[in-house]
Amino acid sequence: MITYRIFLAINLLIAAIAVFFFIWGLSDGTVSSFNAGLWAGLLAVVIGVPAGGYFLHRNGQRAAALVLLGLLAVPGLLAALFFLILMIAQPRWN
């Protein structure tokens, strides 16, 4: 149960970040008709995964909900860990 809540929170955070950048892109003009299809697909996935995990969990399919939420949460955690290591270690890239 706790794993489900952690994965759901991570997925909602990822969705909030994606929506923030989408709105920011709309305001500065970088989201246009040229890349609207890419944005639509990205937003459909990052909003659909937490919604699907929630509905699966609500219908009693806890294992399926964890697998679905893990598809987005695990790469998100690994990316966050990577950036945390970069901030702490401050590697030289030359």
Rosetta constraint file for C-alpha pairs under 8 A:
AtomPair CA 1 CA 5 HARMONIC 6.53 0.50
AtomPair CA 2 CA 6 HARMONIC 6.19 0.50
AtomPair CA 3 CA 7 HARMONIC 6.05 0.50
AtomPair CA 3 CA 66 HARMONIC 7.70 0.50
AtomPair CA 4 CA 8 HARMONIC 6.00 0.50
AtomPair CA 4 CA 65 HARMONIC 7.61 0.50
AtomPair CA 4 CA 66 HARMONIC 5.93 0.50
AtomPair CA 4 CA 69 HARMONIC 7.79 0.50
AtomPair CA 5 CA 9 HARMONIC 6.04 0.50
AtomPair CA 6 CA 10 HARMONIC 6.22 0.50
AtomPair CA 7 CA 11 HARMONIC 6.12 0.50
AtomPair CA 7 CA 66 HARMONIC 7.49 0.50
AtomPair CA 7 CA 69 HARMONIC 5.89 0.50
AtomPair CA 7 CA 70 HARMONIC 6.47 0.50
AtomPair CA 7 CA 73 HARMONIC 5.67 0.50
AtomPair CA 8 CA 12 HARMONIC 6.12 0.50
AtomPair CA 8 CA 50 HARMONIC 6.18 0.50
AtomPair CA 8 CA 53 HARMONIC 7.61 0.50
AtomPair CA 8 CA 54 HARMONIC 7.81 0.50
AtomPair CA 8 CA 69 HARMONIC 6.50 0.50
AtomPair CA 8 CA 73 HARMONIC 7.87 0.50
AtomPair CA 9 CA 13 HARMONIC 6.16 0.50
AtomPair CA 10 CA 14 HARMONIC 6.22 0.50
AtomPair CA 10 CA 73 HARMONIC 5.78 0.50
AtomPair CA 10 CA 76 HARMONIC 7.51 0.50
AtomPair CA 10 CA 77 HARMONIC 7.84 0.50
AtomPair CA 11 CA 15 HARMONIC 6.13 0.50
AtomPair CA 11 CA 46 HARMONIC 7.36 0.50
AtomPair CA 11 CA 49 HARMONIC 7.58 0.50
AtomPair CA 11 CA 50 HARMONIC 5.90 0.50
AtomPair CA 11 CA 69 HARMONIC 6.93 0.50
AtomPair CA 11 CA 72 HARMONIC 6.47 0.50
AtomPair CA 11 CA 73 HARMONIC 5.66 0.50
AtomPair CA 12 CA 16 HARMONIC 6.06 0.50
AtomPair CA 12 CA 47 HARMONIC 7.90 0.50
AtomPair CA 12 CA 50 HARMONIC 6.58 0.50
AtomPair CA 13 CA 17 HARMONIC 6.24 0.50
AtomPair CA 14 CA 18 HARMONIC 6.25 0.50
AtomPair CA 14 CA 46 HARMONIC 7.05 0.50
AtomPair CA 14 CA 76 HARMONIC 7.25 0.50
AtomPair CA 15 CA 19 HARMONIC 6.13 0.50
AtomPair CA 15 CA 43 HARMONIC 7.57 0.50
AtomPair CA 15 CA 46 HARMONIC 5.11 0.50
AtomPair CA 15 CA 47 HARMONIC 5.87 0.50
AtomPair CA 16 CA 20 HARMONIC 6.03 0.50
AtomPair CA 17 CA 21 HARMONIC 6.30 0.50
AtomPair CA 18 CA 22 HARMONIC 6.16 0.50
AtomPair CA 18 CA 43 HARMONIC 6.99 0.50
AtomPair CA 18 CA 46 HARMONIC 7.50 0.50
AtomPair CA 19 CA 23 HARMONIC 6.15 0.50
AtomPair CA 19 CA 43 HARMONIC 7.18 0.50
AtomPair CA 20 CA 24 HARMONIC 6.09 0.50
AtomPair CA 21 CA 25 HARMONIC 5.94 0.50
AtomPair CA 22 CA 26 HARMONIC 6.21 0.50
AtomPair CA 22 CA 31 HARMONIC 7.16 0.50
AtomPair CA 22 CA 39 HARMONIC 7.42 0.50
AtomPair CA 23 CA 27 HARMONIC 6.28 0.50
AtomPair CA 24 CA 28 HARMONIC 6.38 0.50
AtomPair CA 25 CA 29 HARMONIC 5.75 0.50
AtomPair CA 25 CA 30 HARMONIC 4.90 0.50
AtomPair CA 25 CA 31 HARMONIC 4.95 0.50
AtomPair CA 26 CA 30 HARMONIC 6.45 0.50
AtomPair CA 26 CA 31 HARMONIC 5.18 0.50
AtomPair CA 26 CA 32 HARMONIC 7.47 0.50
AtomPair CA 31 CA 35 HARMONIC 6.29 0.50
AtomPair CA 31 CA 36 HARMONIC 6.44 0.50
AtomPair CA 31 CA 39 HARMONIC 7.87 0.50
AtomPair CA 32 CA 36 HARMONIC 5.80 0.50
AtomPair CA 33 CA 37 HARMONIC 7.74 0.50
AtomPair CA 35 CA 39 HARMONIC 6.48 0.50
AtomPair CA 36 CA 40 HARMONIC 6.02 0.50
AtomPair CA 37 CA 41 HARMONIC 6.24 0.50
AtomPair CA 38 CA 42 HARMONIC 6.18 0.50
AtomPair CA 39 CA 43 HARMONIC 5.98 0.50
AtomPair CA 40 CA 44 HARMONIC 5.97 0.50
AtomPair CA 41 CA 45 HARMONIC 6.30 0.50
AtomPair CA 42 CA 46 HARMONIC 6.25 0.50
AtomPair CA 43 CA 47 HARMONIC 5.85 0.50
AtomPair CA 43 CA 48 HARMONIC 7.93 0.50
AtomPair CA 44 CA 48 HARMONIC 5.50 0.50
AtomPair CA 45 CA 49 HARMONIC 5.85 0.50
AtomPair CA 46 CA 50 HARMONIC 7.17 0.50
AtomPair CA 46 CA 72 HARMONIC 7.79 0.50
AtomPair CA 47 CA 51 HARMONIC 6.42 0.50
AtomPair CA 48 CA 52 HARMONIC 5.81 0.50
AtomPair CA 49 CA 53 HARMONIC 6.04 0.50
AtomPair CA 49 CA 68 HARMONIC 6.61 0.50
AtomPair CA 49 CA 69 HARMONIC 6.31 0.50
AtomPair CA 49 CA 72 HARMONIC 7.44 0.50
AtomPair CA 50 CA 54 HARMONIC 6.03 0.50
AtomPair CA 50 CA 69 HARMONIC 6.37 0.50
AtomPair CA 51 CA 55 HARMONIC 6.24 0.50
AtomPair CA 52 CA 56 HARMONIC 6.03 0.50
AtomPair CA 52 CA 65 HARMONIC 7.40 0.50
AtomPair CA 52 CA 68 HARMONIC 7.55 0.50
AtomPair CA 53 CA 57 HARMONIC 6.06 0.50
AtomPair CA 53 CA 64 HARMONIC 7.66 0.50
AtomPair CA 53 CA 65 HARMONIC 4.40 0.50
AtomPair CA 53 CA 66 HARMONIC 7.05 0.50
AtomPair CA 53 CA 68 HARMONIC 5.98 0.50
AtomPair CA 53 CA 69 HARMONIC 5.76 0.50
AtomPair CA 54 CA 58 HARMONIC 6.04 0.50
AtomPair CA 54 CA 65 HARMONIC 6.99 0.50
AtomPair CA 55 CA 59 HARMONIC 6.16 0.50
AtomPair CA 55 CA 65 HARMONIC 7.98 0.50
AtomPair CA 56 CA 60 HARMONIC 6.48 0.50
AtomPair CA 56 CA 61 HARMONIC 5.24 0.50
AtomPair CA 56 CA 62 HARMONIC 6.72 0.50
AtomPair CA 56 CA 64 HARMONIC 6.76 0.50
AtomPair CA 56 CA 65 HARMONIC 5.24 0.50
AtomPair CA 57 CA 61 HARMONIC 5.25 0.50
AtomPair CA 57 CA 62 HARMONIC 4.92 0.50
AtomPair CA 57 CA 64 HARMONIC 7.82 0.50
AtomPair CA 57 CA 65 HARMONIC 5.45 0.50
AtomPair CA 61 CA 65 HARMONIC 6.25 0.50
AtomPair CA 62 CA 66 HARMONIC 6.20 0.50
AtomPair CA 63 CA 67 HARMONIC 6.25 0.50
AtomPair CA 64 CA 68 HARMONIC 6.12 0.50
AtomPair CA 65 CA 69 HARMONIC 6.04 0.50
AtomPair CA 66 CA 70 HARMONIC 5.79 0.50
AtomPair CA 67 CA 71 HARMONIC 6.40 0.50
AtomPair CA 68 CA 72 HARMONIC 7.52 0.50
AtomPair CA 69 CA 73 HARMONIC 6.01 0.50
AtomPair CA 70 CA 74 HARMONIC 5.44 0.50
AtomPair CA 71 CA 75 HARMONIC 7.23 0.50
AtomPair CA 72 CA 76 HARMONIC 6.22 0.50
AtomPair CA 73 CA 77 HARMONIC 6.03 0.50
AtomPair CA 74 CA 78 HARMONIC 6.19 0.50
AtomPair CA 75 CA 79 HARMONIC 6.08 0.50
AtomPair CA 76 CA 80 HARMONIC 6.16 0.50
AtomPair CA 77 CA 81 HARMONIC 6.07 0.50
AtomPair CA 78 CA 82 HARMONIC 6.11 0.50
AtomPair CA 79 CA 83 HARMONIC 6.30 0.50
AtomPair CA 80 CA 84 HARMONIC 6.09 0.50
AtomPair CA 81 CA 85 HARMONIC 6.13 0.50
AtomPair CA 82 CA 86 HARMONIC 6.26 0.50
AtomPair CA 83 CA 87 HARMONIC 6.18 0.50
AtomPair CA 84 CA 88 HARMONIC 6.21 0.50
AtomPair CA 85 CA 89 HARMONIC 5.76 0.50
AtomPair CA 85 CA 90 HARMONIC 7.90 0.50
AtomPair CA 86 CA 90 HARMONIC 5.41 0.50
AtomPair CA 86 CA 91 HARMONIC 6.68 0.50
